[in-house]
Amino acid sequence: MKPLSEQVVLITGASSGIGLATARAAARRGAAVVLVARTEAALSSIVEGIQAGGARAAYAVADVGVLAEVEAAAGLAVERFGRIDTWVNCAGVAIYAKLVDTPAHEHERLIETNYFGAVHGALNGVRHLRDRGGALITVGSIASDFPSPIMGAYAASKHAAKAYIESLRIEINAERLPISVTLIKPSGTNTPIAEHAANHQDGEALIPPPVYDPDLVAEAILDAAEKPRLDVTVGGVGRLQALAATHFPGLYARFGGAVAPLLSDPKRQKTTSDNLDAARAEARERSLHESGRTFSLYAPISRGPLVPVVAGLAVTLGLALLVSRKSASSGDAKTPTTLPKPRVQQKKR
């Protein structure tokens, strides 16, 4: 993996939120950045600002849900800078609604962006990285690890993207391609995503708490651009939620709905427009109304050098316990029970 200062980094969803924070941070560290999004006005002003700071930057207007447009964006990056070293899938949209109340066309559009956007990016990323090597990084969500009321469509799209990326990683490793495949799973992050969401709840849509700053996610992404990582969770509380849902699914299914009131504020005016079909021109990293934690202990721990060792030991121990239990149960089924020998009483003479 090259130092970031020697890399060309392409980032989708780069006109706002995590994508924008990552593009600016990468440029500050000397990388050439290619920003991809649907809004030319926002992209143009962002790139001008990056270039004014002395960094190299370009942009491509593309809808990640359209494969041909993603291919064209990749071609522009190669034409401008000669190659791509790191590909970051970061485009995403959201819907706040009960699943039974989610309009079909909105659901389909969300899947086009969140799932097929990741697929289209991954396909192009592999094509450009397979010879020279590099990093394919996809920003998913902690919502890919557990179900969510009100944001069920969003969670479903992130589950699908996670399965695709992890399956793709296995295939890439089987072919021994020099590509590092990373899945970044942020907890609730202080970006404009809720303000840009299709909102069918009363009041303003809110980011699932606790809320973390987008710079924490950008740091995890840029770390993965230089050092191979499997997956990184940003936000320890989100990780605890995932563990609770995994190990106590019955309780989570029964009481998980208690988080629904935390996803909207009826005292604030609800937004009436969204970015499902048309992008918003606001080039903002953060929400107008939220504030995010600027520190997360879990993120650096989850990408530390001992994580693969600990994970490997945990898997090995789990398999050993599984085998021993199967062996024990198999032995119990096949070995007949030995009855005690009857005692023979000696007659007294």
C-alpha positions in Angstrom: 0.0 0.0 0.0 1.4 3.4 -1.0 1.7 6.3 1.4 -1.4 8.5 1.0 0.7 11.3 -0.4 1.5 9.2 -3.4 -2.0 8.0 -4.1 -4.9 8.9 -6.4 -8.1 8.5 -4.4 -11.5 8.3 -6.0 -14.5 8.9 -3.7 -18.2 8.6 -4.5 -20.8 10.6 -2.6 -18.1 13.2 -2.2 -20.3 16.3 -2.3 -21.3 16.1 1.4 -21.0 14.2 4.7 -18.4 11.5 5.1 -17.4 11.6 1.5 -16.6 15.3 1.6 -14.8 15.0 4.9 -12.7 12.2 3.5 -11.8 14.0 0.3 -10.7 17.1 2.1 -8.6 15.1 4.6 -7.0 13.0 1.8 -6.1 16.2 -0.1 -4.5 17.7 3.1 -2.3 14.7 3.3 -1.1 15.1 -0.3 -3.3 12.7 -2.2 -4.8 13.5 -5.6 -8.5 13.3 -5.1 -11.3 12.7 -7.6 -14.7 13.6 -6.2 -17.8 11.9 -7.7 -21.4 12.9 -7.0 -24.5 14.1 -8.8 -24.2 17.9 -8.2 -21.8 19.7 -10.4 -22.3 23.1 -8.7 -21.3 21.6 -5.3 -18.4 19.6 -6.8 -17.0 22.5 -8.7 -16.8 24.8 -5.6 -15.4 22.0 -3.4 -12.6 21.2 -6.0 -11.8 24.9 -6.3 -11.3 25.1 -2.6 -9.1 22.1 -2.5 -7.0 23.4 -5.4 -6.7 26.8 -3.7 -5.0 25.0 -0.8 -2.4 23.6 -3.2 -3.7 20.1 -3.5 -4.6 18.2 -6.7 -8.3 17.5 -7.3 -10.8 16.8 -10.0 -14.5 15.9 -10.1 -16.9 13.8 -12.2 -20.6 14.1 -12.2 -22.2 10.7 -11.9 -25.1 8.8 -10.4 -23.7 5.7 -8.8 -26.9 3.8 -9.5 -26.0 4.0 -13.2 -23.1 1.7 -14.1 -22.1 3.6 -17.3 -21.8 6.9 -15.4 -19.5 5.3 -12.8 -17.4 3.8 -15.6 -17.1 7.3 -17.1 -16.0 8.8 -13.7 -13.3 6.2 -13.4 -12.1 7.0 -16.9 -11.9 10.6 -16.1 -9.8 9.9 -13.0 -7.3 7.8 -15.1 -7.2 10.4 -17.8 -6.5 13.2 -15.3 -4.1 11.4 -12.9 -3.0 8.3 -14.8 -4.4 5.7 -12.4 -6.5 4.9 -9.3 -4.9 3.7 -6.1 -7.8 3.7 -3.7 -11.5 3.5 -4.5 -14.0 4.7 -1.8 -17.7 3.9 -2.1 -19.4 6.5 0.1 -22.7 7.5 -1.7 -25.8 6.9 0.3 -29.4 8.0 0.9 -32.0 7.3 3.6 -35.7 6.8 4.2 -37.5 7.4 7.5 -40.7 5.4 7.4 -42.3 2.2 8.6 -41.6 -0.5 6.0 -45.3 -1.0 5.3 -45.6 2.8 4.7 -42.5 3.1 2.5 -43.4 4.0 -1.1 -42.2 1.4 -3.6 -40.4 3.8 -5.9 -38.5 5.4 -3.0 -37.5 1.9 -1.7 -36.2 1.0 -5.2 -34.3 4.2 -5.6 -32.6 3.7 -2.2 -31.5 0.2 -3.3 -30.2 1.6 -6.5 -27.9 4.1 -4.6 -27.0 2.2 -1.5 -26.6 -1.3 -2.9 -26.1 -1.1 -6.6 -24.0 2.1 -6.1 -21.6 0.0 -4.0 -21.7 -2.8 -6.6 -21.0 -0.5 -9.5 -18.1 1.1 -7.6 -16.7 -2.3 -6.6 -16.8 -3.6 -10.1 -14.9 -0.6 -11.5 -12.6 -0.5 -8.5 -11.5 -4.1 -9.0 -11.0 -3.5 -12.8 -8.7 -0.6 -12.1 -6.9 -2.0 -9.1 -6.3 -5.7 -10.1 -3.0 -5.0 -12.0 -1.3 -2.4 -9.8 -3.0 -3.2 -6.5 -4.6 -0.8 -4.0 -7.6 -0.5 -1.7 -11.3 -0.9 -2.3 -13.1 0.7 0.6 -16.9 0.7 1.1 -18.6 2.8 3.7 -21.5 0.7 5.0 -23.2 1.2 8.3 -23.5 -0.4 11.7 -27.1 -0.9 10.6 -25.7 -3.8 8.5 -25.3 -5.7 11.7 -28.8 -5.4 13.2 -32.4 -4.6 12.2 -33.8 -1.1 12.7 -37.3 0.2 13.0 -38.2 3.3 10.9 -35.0 2.9 9.0 -35.7 -0.7 7.9 -35.2 0.0 4.2 -31.8 1.7 4.9 -30.7 -1.2 7.1 -31.8 -3.7 4.4 -29.7 -2.0 1.8 -26.6 -2.0 4.1 -27.1 -5.7 4.9 -27.1 -6.4 1.2 -24.0 -4.2 0.5 -22.1 -5.9 3.4 -22.9 -9.4 2.0 -21.7 -8.3 -1.4 -18.5 -6.8 -0.3 -17.6 -9.6 2.0 -18.3 -12.2 -0.7 -16.3 -10.2 -3.2 -13.4 -10.2 -0.7 -13.4 -14.0 -0.7 -13.3 -14.1 -4.5 -10.5 -11.5 -4.7 -8.4 -13.5 -2.1 -9.0 -16.7 -4.0 -7.6 -15.1 -7.2 -4.8 -13.6 -5.1 -5.4 -10.2 -6.5 -3.4 -7.4 -4.8 -6.5 -5.6 -3.6 -7.3 -4.8 0.0 -11.1 -4.9 0.6 -12.4 -3.0 3.6 -15.9 -2.4 5.0 -16.2 0.7 7.2 -19.3 0.6 9.5 -20.0 4.0 11.1 -22.5 4.4 13.9 -24.8 7.4 13.7 -22.6 10.2 12.2 -23.2 13.9 12.1 -23.8 14.4 8.4 -26.7 15.9 6.5 -28.1 12.5 5.7 -31.2 12.9 7.9 -31.9 16.3 6.5 -31.7 14.9 3.0 -33.8 11.8 3.7 -37.3 11.0 2.5 -39.1 11.5 5.8 -42.5 10.1 6.4 -42.4 10.6 10.2 -43.8 13.5 12.2 -41.3 16.2 12.7 -37.6 16.4 11.7 -35.7 13.2 11.1 -32.8 12.7 13.4 -29.6 10.7 13.2 -29.6 7.6 15.4 -27.9 8.4 18.7 -25.2 8.6 19.9 -23.8 10.8 17.0 -20.2 10.8 16.0 -18.2 13.3 14.0 -17.5 12.5 10.3 -13.8 13.2 10.8 -13.6 9.9 12.8 -15.0 8.0 9.8 -12.7 9.8 7.4 -9.7 8.8 9.6 -10.8 5.2 9.5 -11.1 5.3 5.7 -7.7 6.9 5.1 -6.1 4.4 7.5 -7.5 1.6 5.4 -6.1 3.3 2.3 -2.6 2.7 3.6 -3.0 -0.5 5.7 -5.1 -3.5 4.8 -8.1 -3.8 7.0 -11.1 -6.2 6.9 -13.8 -4.1 8.6 -13.7 -1.2 11.0 -16.6 -0.1 13.2 -16.6 3.6 14.2 -18.5 4.2 17.4 -18.4 1.8 20.4 -22.0 2.3 21.3 -23.1 1.1 17.8 -21.0 -2.0 18.3 -22.7 -2.7 21.6 -26.1 -2.4 19.8 -25.0 -4.9 17.2 -23.8 -7.4 19.9 -27.0 -7.0 21.8 -29.1 -7.7 18.7 -26.9 -10.7 17.8 -26.8 -12.4 21.2 -30.3 -11.5 22.4 -32.4 -11.5 19.2 -35.7 -12.3 21.0 -35.4 -9.3 23.4 -34.3 -7.0 20.5 -37.2 -8.1 18.4 -39.6 -7.4 21.3 -38.1 -4.1 22.6 -36.2 -2.7 19.7 -39.1 -0.5 18.7 -38.3 1.7 21.7 -35.6 3.5 19.7 -38.2 4.7 17.1 -39.0 7.9 19.0 -35.3 8.8 19.0 -35.3 9.1 15.2 -37.6 12.1 14.9 -38.3 15.4 16.7 -42.0 16.4 16.4 -41.1 19.9 17.8 -39.0 20.7 14.7 -40.4 21.2 11.3 -40.1 18.2 9.0 -38.2 18.5 5.7 -40.3 18.4 2.6 -37.6 17.5 0.0 -35.1 14.7 -0.3 -32.1 13.6 -2.4 -33.4 10.3 -3.6 -34.0 11.4 -7.2 -32.2 14.7 -7.3 -29.1 15.7 -5.4 -29.0 18.6 -3.0 -26.5 21.4 -3.8 -25.4 21.9 -0.2 -21.7 21.1 0.1 -21.7 20.4 3.9 -19.9 17.8 6.0 -22.1 18.1 9.0 -25.8 18.5 10.0 -27.1 22.0 10.7 -28.8 20.8 14.0 -26.7 18.0 15.3 -23.4 17.8 17.1 -21.1 14.8 17.0 -18.7 13.2 19.4 -15.1 13.9 18.3 -13.6 10.9 20.0 -14.3 7.1 19.7 -12.1 4.7 21.7 -13.5 1.7 19.7 -12.4 2.8 16.2 -8.7 2.8 16.8 -8.9 -0.4 18.8 -10.9 -2.2 16.0 -8.2 -1.5 13.5 -5.3 -2.2 15.8 -2.6 -4.8 15.0 -3.8 -7.3 17.6 -7.4 -7.4 16.2 -6.7 -10.1 13.5 -4.9 -12.2 16.2 -7.7 -11.9 18.7 -10.3 -12.6 16.0 -8.4 -15.7 14.8 -8.1 -17.0 18.4 -11.8 -16.4 18.9 -12.8 -18.3 15.7 -10.4 -21.1 16.6 -11.8 -21.4 20.1 -15.4 -21.3 18.8 -14.7 -24.1 16.3 -13.0 -26.2 18.9 -15.9 -25.8 21.2 -18.3 -26.7 18.4 -16.3 -29.8 17.5 -16.1 -30.9 21.1 -19.8 -30.5 21.6 -20.6 -32.5 18.5 -18.2 -35.2 19.5 -19.7 -35.4 23.0 -23.2 -35.5 21.7 -22.2 -38.1 19.0 -20.5 -40.2 21.7 -23.6 -40.0 23.9 -25.8 -41.2 21.1 -23.7 -44.1 20.1 -22.3 -45.4 23.4 -24.8 -47.7 25.2 -25.4 -47.0 28.8 -23.6 -49.5 31.0 -25.8 -50.9 33.7 -24.2 -51.7 37.1 -23.7 -55.4 37.7 -26.2 -56.9 40.1 -24.8 -57.6 43.5 -24.8 -61.2 44.5 -25.5 -61.7 48.1 -23.5 -64.5 49.8 -25.5 -66.8 51.9 -24.2 -67.1 55.4 -23.1 -70.5 56.3 
